[in-house]
């Protein structure tokens, strides 16, 4: 993806972990889902699940941003963090007992610059007890949307406008993983549904993370063929992320 030759505009993405809250683990999907976004001389870690407890410090992130308070996204911070942590007010309420001292608030639909990278939170449906957001992340010439857990995005057109990459929820490929709690829906949108969003909003590239058992235990070649069939639109590139995968955006 080349949008310019200025190396100062490079954005690096490292998929630190790609496993959801499941028992299955493999070499490619071992750690709870987390993304490291690096720009110029700084890096921001998105989510820090329980697998990262006592381990994430060696990554030396300049800041951490949380999507929501579920254990596989936030409980790596139970003993605190050596850097600022940013989250929505609802997430901080759910993490009241967490020992993070340097807490910062991210307001929904208010872009916030963190270490030179702009984060804009969009409300998504996923959980009642741990309300979630997805992030429109912009730096240099690059823009992605990161949302590892969701049923739907409330303002999807704005969230995905001109995004180069959609990074989404791999809990399920095709079957419904949506349940009702009273009048509220909770759970996960299938990958097939998320790819339809990308086609509709003109996002050219989709990467699936937060992988469930259906992905983690699958034969990789068969899985790749299935994903390509789901994409239907040849201009939509789709792939499954794995732990340690790196991308450079220009």
Secondary structure as UniProt FT lines:
FT   HELIX           7..9
FT   STRAND          11..17
FT   STRAND          34..39
FT   TURN            40..41
FT   STRAND          42..46
FT   HELIX           50..52
FT   TURN            53..55
FT   HELIX           56..59
FT   STRAND          63..65
FT   HELIX           71..74
FT   HELIX           75..77
FT   TURN            78..79
FT   STRAND          84..87
FT   HELIX           89..94
FT   TURN            95..97
FT   STRAND          103..105
FT   STRAND          112..114
FT   TURN            115..116
FT   STRAND          117..125
FT   TURN            129..130
FT   STRAND          132..139
FT   TURN            140..141
FT   STRAND          142..146
FT   STRAND          152..153
FT   TURN            154..155
FT   HELIX           156..160
FT   TURN            161..162
FT   STRAND          165..169
FT   STRAND          177..181
FT   TURN            182..183
FT   STRAND          184..188
FT   HELIX           191..201
FT   STRAND          205..209
FT   HELIX           213..216
FT   HELIX           220..231
FT   TURN            234..235
FT   STRAND          237..240
FT   TURN            243..244
FT   STRAND          246..249
//
